[in-house]
Amino acid sequence: MIAWRRNLFAVTAVSFIGFTGFTLVMPFLPLFIRELGVSDIGEIALWAGVSLGVTPAVNALVSPFWGRLADRFGRKIMVVRSLAACVFAMGAMAFVTQPWHVFGLRAMLGLLTGYGGLTLTMAAESAPPESVPVAIGTVQTAQRLGPAVGPVIGGVLAGLLGLRIAFIVTAAFYAVALVLVFVLYDDKVAHTQQREASERGRVSFRSVLAFENFLLLMFVVFSIQFVDRSFGPVLPLFIEQRGIGAARVPVVAGTLFSMVAIAGALGHHFCARLLKRFSPRIVISAGATAACAGTAVIAAADNVWLMGGAMIVFGGGIGAAMTAAYSAAASLIPAGVHGTGFGVLTSASLIGMAVSPVVAGLLGSTSIRGVFIVDAATMAILALLVRRKMIEG
């Protein structure tokens, strides 16, 4: 197997296993909080909310610094460190006795992890320049498919063995990912480029932000995550308003979420082919336009089948736009400092992930349909901004 393809296989497998493992148990965190003795619904929601939100919030702050360390000491050791922290934290959650223990371990995860952005860096630096979009799209496809299958596996495990055992299984998933990256990934494949870049001098965070189009790409990544994550707090309620019976809402909502995930994975996968024919500017603006159309139809739809079709259009659009954004970033960031640059982009993504549910919940308390209208407007603004402001090399 060609060295760069072996590296790509390693980081793709790590991404899929890691993201699957993470979603084995996190969707069921409110149930776990209740098992710890919290009976009040409002208190359960509060503990679950802050515990889920603290990880991306802390991770957004530290991702650029982990990226900087990866530029100096190597990507592989940083990913191994991150996965080892996941093994410990997830395993420890099986033995907690208080809700604040969960919060503390989740905060620790935010502080010590962040392998998602690093795996994208490793894929981009291992691949030949002409194959970078393929490498990034492949890893992002794995990152998207993992959360699509994780909750299903986790639900079965929780039902058969209990949530505490599900945490142990999650820790085992991360342990497998750790072994895979340790055995299969070869840092030397990208070592020459990293060394040459370091010899040209250090690149500061301010220098990264000054790269052409970088601030715009940060806004692209933030906006996509902001819109994508806004569905979670309101979609089940919106479905119920459309006349779906309460007993069927979880199944219908789960199906729609899976459709978005699969469509997004396809968007990631086929983006490389689009980038062979069109510039990142065109692909990002077209993807955002498709996402705008999808959310607009969702806002207006009273038919679940129509909503499902709109979900597919939306998912494909954001998948292609996200991969095009990271591919564009990989081409403008100098070799050897991809860790810093991708760390900053990951922070933008995590901020969108952390802020979105809060904003959607507040807006949804007034108008659930309004959430999707705001999403459509956000994607329309993004498409127009990229079309007019992104500079083509």
C-alpha positions as CSV (number, residue, x, y, z in Angstrom):
1,M,0.0,0.0,0.0
2,I,1.3,3.5,-0.9
3,A,2.5,5.2,2.3
4,W,0.1,8.2,2.0
5,R,-2.8,5.9,1.4
6,R,-1.9,3.8,4.5
7,N,-1.8,7.1,6.5
8,L,-5.2,8.1,5.0
9,F,-6.6,4.7,6.0
10,A,-5.3,5.1,9.5
11,V,-6.7,8.6,10.1
12,T,-10.0,7.7,8.4
13,A,-10.5,4.6,10.6
14,V,-9.6,6.6,13.7
15,S,-12.1,9.3,12.8
16,F,-14.9,6.8,12.1
17,I,-14.2,4.7,15.2
18,G,-13.7,7.8,17.5
19,F,-16.8,9.7,16.3
20,T,-18.9,6.5,16.5
21,G,-17.6,5.8,20.0
22,F,-18.4,9.4,21.1
23,T,-22.0,9.1,19.9
24,L,-22.6,5.7,21.5
25,V,-23.4,7.3,24.8
26,M,-23.7,11.1,24.5
27,P,-27.3,11.2,23.1
28,F,-28.4,9.3,26.2
29,L,-26.6,11.5,28.7
30,P,-29.9,12.9,30.2
31,L,-30.9,9.3,31.0
32,F,-27.5,8.7,32.7
33,I,-27.9,11.9,34.8
34,R,-31.3,10.5,36.0
35,E,-29.6,7.2,36.9
36,L,-27.2,9.3,39.1
37,G,-30.2,10.3,41.3
38,V,-31.4,13.5,39.8
39,S,-35.2,13.4,39.5
40,D,-36.2,16.9,38.6
41,I,-36.6,17.3,34.8
42,G,-35.3,20.8,34.8
43,E,-32.2,19.8,36.8
44,I,-31.6,16.9,34.5
45,A,-31.8,19.2,31.4
46,L,-29.5,21.7,33.1
47,W,-26.8,19.1,34.0
48,A,-27.1,17.4,30.6
49,G,-26.9,20.8,28.8
50,V,-23.9,22.1,30.6
51,S,-22.1,18.8,30.4
52,L,-22.6,18.5,26.6
53,G,-21.7,22.2,26.0
54,V,-18.6,22.4,28.1
55,T,-16.5,20.0,25.9
56,P,-16.8,22.0,22.6
57,A,-16.6,25.3,24.5
58,V,-13.3,24.4,26.2
59,N,-12.0,22.6,23.1
60,A,-12.6,25.7,21.0
61,L,-10.2,27.6,23.3
62,V,-7.4,25.1,23.2
63,S,-7.5,23.7,19.7
64,P,-5.1,26.3,18.2
65,F,-2.6,25.6,21.0
66,W,-2.8,21.8,20.4
67,G,-2.3,22.5,16.7
68,R,0.7,24.6,17.5
69,L,2.2,21.8,19.6
70,A,1.5,19.4,16.8
71,D,3.4,21.6,14.4
72,R,6.4,21.5,16.7
73,F,6.4,17.9,18.0
74,G,4.4,15.9,15.4
75,R,0.8,15.1,14.7
76,K,0.9,11.5,15.7
77,I,1.9,12.0,19.3
78,M,-0.8,14.6,19.8
79,V,-3.5,12.3,18.4
80,V,-2.3,9.4,20.6
81,R,-2.4,11.8,23.6
82,S,-5.9,12.9,22.7
83,L,-7.2,9.3,22.2
84,A,-5.6,8.2,25.5
85,A,-7.5,11.0,27.3
86,C,-10.7,9.7,25.7
87,V,-10.0,6.2,26.8
88,F,-9.5,7.4,30.4
89,A,-12.4,9.8,30.5
90,M,-15.0,7.5,28.9
91,G,-13.9,4.6,31.1
92,A,-14.1,6.8,34.2
93,M,-17.7,7.9,33.4
94,A,-18.8,4.3,34.0
95,F,-17.9,4.7,37.7
96,V,-19.1,8.2,38.5
97,T,-21.7,8.8,41.3
98,Q,-22.5,12.5,40.9
99,P,-23.6,14.7,38.0
100,W,-20.7,17.0,38.7
101,H,-18.3,14.1,38.0
102,V,-19.7,13.9,34.5
103,F,-19.3,17.6,34.0
104,G,-15.7,17.5,35.2
105,L,-14.8,14.6,32.9
106,R,-16.5,16.3,30.0
107,A,-14.5,19.5,30.7
108,M,-11.3,17.3,30.8
109,L,-12.3,15.9,27.4
110,G,-12.5,19.4,26.0
111,L,-9.2,20.4,27.5
112,L,-7.2,17.3,26.4
113,T,-8.8,16.1,23.2
114,G,-9.4,17.6,19.7
115,Y,-8.2,14.9,17.4
116,G,-10.8,15.7,14.8
117,G,-8.9,18.7,13.4
118,L,-5.6,17.0,13.8
119,T,-6.7,14.0,11.7
120,L,-7.7,16.4,8.9
121,T,-4.2,17.9,9.2
122,M,-2.6,14.5,9.0
123,A,-4.7,13.5,6.0
124,A,-3.9,16.8,4.1
125,E,-0.1,16.7,4.8
126,S,0.3,13.0,3.9
127,A,-1.5,13.2,0.6
128,P,0.1,14.5,-2.7
129,P,-1.1,18.1,-3.5
130,E,-3.5,16.9,-6.2
131,S,-5.1,14.4,-3.8
132,V,-5.6,16.7,-0.8
133,P,-9.3,17.3,-1.4
134,V,-9.8,13.5,-1.7
135,A,-8.0,12.9,1.6
136,I,-9.9,15.7,3.5
137,G,-13.3,14.5,2.0
138,T,-12.6,10.9,3.0
139,V,-11.8,11.8,6.6
140,Q,-14.8,14.2,6.8
141,T,-17.1,11.4,5.4
142,A,-15.9,9.1,8.2
143,Q,-16.5,11.9,10.8
144,R,-20.0,12.4,9.4
145,L,-21.0,8.6,9.2
146,G,-19.8,7.8,12.7
147,P,-22.5,9.9,14.4
148,A,-25.0,8.4,12.0
149,V,-24.5,4.9,13.3
150,G,-23.2,5.5,16.9
151,P,-26.6,6.3,18.5
152,V,-28.1,3.1,17.0
153,I,-25.3,0.9,18.4
154,G,-25.4,2.9,21.7
155,G,-29.1,2.5,22.1
156,V,-28.9,-1.3,21.6
157,L,-26.0,-1.5,24.1
158,A,-27.8,0.7,26.7
159,G,-30.9,-1.4,26.4
160,L,-29.2,-4.7,26.7
161,L,-26.3,-4.0,29.1
162,G,-27.0,-0.6,30.7
163,L,-25.4,2.8,30.2
164,R,-22.4,2.2,32.4
165,I,-21.3,-0.7,30.3
166,A,-21.9,1.4,27.2
167,F,-19.3,3.8,28.5
168,I,-16.8,0.9,28.9
169,V,-17.5,-0.1,25.3
170,T,-17.0,3.5,24.2
171,A,-13.6,3.5,26.0
172,A,-12.7,0.3,24.1
173,F,-13.6,2.0,20.8
174,Y,-11.1,4.7,21.5
175,A,-8.5,2.2,22.6
176,V,-8.8,0.5,19.2
177,A,-8.5,3.8,17.4
178,L,-5.4,4.6,19.5
179,V,-3.7,1.3,18.5
180,L,-4.6,1.8,14.8
181,V,-3.0,5.3,14.6
182,F,0.0,4.2,16.6
183,V,0.7,1.2,14.4
184,L,-0.3,2.3,11.0
185,Y,0.3,6.1,10.8
186,D,3.8,7.1,9.6
187,D,4.9,10.6,10.6
188,K,7.8,10.4,8.2
189,V,5.5,10.7,5.1
190,A,5.0,14.4,5.8
191,H,8.1,15.0,7.8
192,T,10.1,16.7,5.1
193,Q,7.5,19.3,4.5
194,Q,7.1,20.0,8.2
195,R,10.9,20.4,8.6
196,E,11.3,22.7,5.6
197,A,8.5,24.9,7.0
198,S,9.9,25.1,10.4
199,E,13.3,26.2,9.0
200,R,11.6,29.2,7.4
201,G,10.6,30.4,10.9
202,R,7.6,30.3,13.3
203,V,4.2,31.3,12.1
204,S,2.1,33.1,14.7
205,F,-1.6,32.9,15.2
206,R,-1.8,36.4,13.8
207,S,0.1,35.4,10.7
208,V,-2.4,32.5,10.2
209,L,-5.4,34.9,10.4
210,A,-3.7,37.1,7.8
211,F,-3.5,34.4,5.2
212,E,-5.6,35.2,2.1
213,N,-9.2,34.1,2.5
214,F,-8.6,32.6,6.0
215,L,-11.0,34.8,8.0
216,L,-13.6,34.2,5.3
217,L,-13.1,30.4,5.6
218,M,-13.4,30.7,9.4
219,F,-16.8,32.3,8.8
220,V,-17.7,29.5,6.4
221,V,-16.9,26.8,8.9
222,F,-18.6,28.6,11.7
223,S,-21.8,29.3,9.7
224,I,-22.1,25.7,8.5
225,Q,-21.8,24.3,12.0
226,F,-24.1,26.9,13.4
227,V,-26.9,26.0,10.9
228,D,-26.2,22.2,11.0
229,R,-26.4,22.1,14.9
230,S,-29.5,24.2,15.1
231,F,-31.8,21.3,14.1
232,G,-31.2,19.3,17.2
233,P,-33.2,21.3,19.8
234,V,-36.2,22.0,17.5
235,L,-36.6,19.4,14.8
236,P,-38.6,16.9,16.9
237,L,-40.9,19.7,18.1
238,F,-41.3,20.9,14.5
239,I,-42.2,17.4,13.3
240,E,-44.9,17.2,16.1
241,Q,-46.3,20.5,14.9
242,R,-46.7,19.0,11.4
243,G,-49.2,16.5,12.8
244,I,-47.0,13.5,13.5
245,G,-48.1,11.6,16.5
246,A,-46.0,11.7,19.6
247,A,-45.2,8.0,19.5
248,R,-43.8,8.4,16.0
249,V,-41.8,11.6,16.5
250,P,-38.6,9.9,17.7
251,V,-38.5,7.5,14.8
252,V,-39.3,10.2,12.2
253,A,-36.8,12.6,13.8
254,G,-34.1,10.0,13.9
255,T,-34.7,9.1,10.3
256,L,-34.4,12.7,9.2
257,F,-31.2,13.2,11.2
258,S,-29.7,10.1,9.6
259,M,-30.7,11.4,6.1
260,V,-28.8,14.6,6.8
261,A,-25.8,12.7,8.0
262,I,-25.7,10.4,5.0
263,A,-26.3,13.2,2.5
264,G,-23.5,15.2,4.3
265,A,-21.2,12.2,4.0
266,L,-21.9,12.0,0.3
267,G,-21.3,15.7,-0.1
268,H,-17.9,15.3,1.6
269,H,-17.1,12.3,-0.6
270,F,-18.0,13.8,-4.0
271,C,-16.5,17.3,-3.2
272,A,-13.1,16.2,-4.6
273,R,-14.6,15.5,-8.0
274,L,-16.3,18.9,-8.0
275,L,-13.1,20.7,-7.1
276,K,-11.4,19.1,-10.2
277,R,-13.9,21.1,-12.3
278,F,-14.7,24.1,-10.2
279,S,-12.9,26.4,-7.8
280,P,-13.5,26.2,-4.0
281,R,-15.3,29.6,-4.3
282,I,-17.8,28.1,-6.7
283,V,-18.3,24.9,-4.7
284,I,-18.7,26.6,-1.3
285,S,-21.2,29.2,-2.7
286,A,-23.1,26.5,-4.5
287,G,-23.2,24.3,-1.5
288,A,-24.4,27.1,0.7
289,T,-27.1,27.9,-1.9
290,A,-28.3,24.3,-1.8
291,A,-28.4,24.4,2.0
292,C,-30.3,27.7,1.8
293,A,-32.9,26.1,-0.5
294,G,-33.1,23.0,1.7
295,T,-33.8,24.9,4.9
296,A,-36.3,27.2,3.2
297,V,-38.3,24.2,2.0
298,I,-38.1,22.7,5.5
299,A,-39.5,26.0,7.0
300,A,-42.4,25.9,4.6
301,A,-43.1,22.1,4.5
302,D,-46.1,20.5,6.0
303,N,-45.3,17.2,4.5
304,V,-42.7,14.9,6.1
305,W,-41.7,13.4,2.7
306,L,-41.0,16.9,1.3
307,M,-39.1,17.7,4.5
308,G,-37.0,14.5,3.9
309,G,-36.1,15.5,0.4
310,A,-35.1,19.0,1.6
311,M,-32.9,17.4,4.3
312,I,-31.0,15.5,1.6
313,V,-30.4,18.7,-0.4
314,F,-29.3,20.5,2.8
315,G,-27.0,17.8,3.9
316,G,-25.3,17.4,0.5
317,G,-24.8,21.2,0.3
318,I,-23.2,21.6,3.7
319,G,-21.0,18.5,3.2
320,A,-19.6,19.8,-0.1
321,A,-19.1,23.3,1.2
322,M,-17.3,22.2,4.4
323,T,-14.8,19.9,2.5
324,A,-14.2,22.7,-0.1
325,A,-13.5,25.1,2.8
326,Y,-10.9,22.9,4.4
327,S,-9.4,22.0,1.0
328,A,-9.0,25.7,0.3
329,A,-7.4,26.2,3.7
330,A,-4.9,23.4,3.1
331,S,-3.8,25.1,-0.1
332,L,-3.2,28.5,1.4
333,I,-1.5,27.5,4.7
334,P,2.2,26.8,4.4
335,A,3.4,23.2,4.9
336,G,4.3,22.4,8.4
337,V,1.9,24.8,10.1
338,H,-1.3,23.0,9.0
339,G,-1.8,22.0,12.7
340,T,-2.0,25.7,13.8
341,G,-4.2,26.7,10.9
342,F,-6.6,23.7,11.1
343,G,-6.7,24.2,14.9
344,V,-8.0,27.7,14.4
345,L,-10.6,26.5,11.9
346,T,-11.6,23.8,14.4
347,S,-12.1,26.4,17.0
348,A,-14.5,28.3,14.6
349,S,-16.3,25.0,14.1
350,L,-16.6,24.3,17.8
351,I,-17.8,27.8,18.6
352,G,-20.6,27.3,16.1
353,M,-21.4,23.9,17.6
354,A,-21.6,25.4,21.1
355,V,-23.5,28.6,20.3
356,S,-26.1,27.1,17.9
357,P,-28.2,25.0,20.2
358,V,-28.5,27.9,22.6
359,V,-29.6,30.4,19.9
360,A,-31.9,27.8,18.4
361,G,-33.5,27.1,21.8
362,L,-34.1,30.7,22.5
363,L,-35.5,31.4,19.0
364,G,-37.5,28.2,19.1
365,S,-39.3,29.3,22.2
366,T,-40.9,32.1,20.1
367,S,-41.1,30.4,16.7
368,I,-39.7,27.0,15.7
369,R,-40.3,27.8,12.1
370,G,-38.2,30.9,12.6
371,V,-35.2,28.8,13.4
372,F,-35.2,27.4,9.8
373,I,-35.9,30.8,8.3
374,V,-32.8,32.2,10.1
375,D,-30.8,29.2,8.9
376,A,-31.9,29.8,5.3
377,A,-31.0,33.5,5.6
378,T,-27.6,32.6,7.1
379,M,-26.8,30.3,4.2
380,A,-27.9,32.9,1.7
381,I,-25.6,35.5,3.2
382,L,-22.8,33.0,3.2
383,A,-23.3,32.1,-0.4
384,L,-23.4,35.7,-1.5
385,L,-20.4,36.7,0.7
386,V,-18.2,33.8,-0.6
387,R,-19.2,34.5,-4.2
388,R,-18.3,38.2,-4.0
389,K,-15.4,38.2,-1.5
390,M,-13.4,35.0,-1.9
391,I,-10.2,35.5,-3.8
392,E,-9.3,32.8,-6.3
393,G,-5.6,31.9,-6.6
